């Protein structure tokens, strides 16, 4: 009878509690790492979608036929031409605005994705993002590409070449995640890379 009462009153020992607490700590650490990686991956997916969309916009605009001149003489003709949209101003212009934080693009005329003209920049591409962004987006033609220095990624060559890019620093640790996709005009046809090249992805 005494043994039964003593056994019923026996609780957890300190060693048992420490083992349980250690296991919970390991599980919590794994969960934090997993969730952080998932969040980083979902944010990077935004950049991959945007870079793909910028590339498609560049191809679409190139394939449009544009008149070489808007004024014709009576009975005159004009050759239809295919022209790449000229480079766009990066959005945001200051990279620090997306280092460890997100940036809300301005919808004001002549700001962010509203800049450019019918032959230049974001307006020519017909591309814009109205939601907050975690990356700085760029569209470059003829040089100054982000892809330079990225292992295994081809560098576009010639004046009729372009790059759609995204650069981010998701946790503000100065380690930059870069995604690029490029295209070139060859024999009057535009050819794009089949993949998006990345550096430090996910960050």
Buried (B, 14 or more C-beta within 10 A) or exposed (E): EEEEEEEEEEEEEEEEEEEEEEEEEEEEEEEEEEEEEEEBEEBBEBBBEBBBBBBBBBBBBBEEEBEEEEEEEEEEEEEEEBBBBBBBBBBBEEBEBBBEEBBEBBEEEEEBBBBBEEEBBBBBBEBBBEEEBBBBBBBBBBBEBBBEEBEEBEBBEEEBBBBBBBBBBBBEEEEBBBBBBBBBBEEEEBEBBEEBBBBBBBB
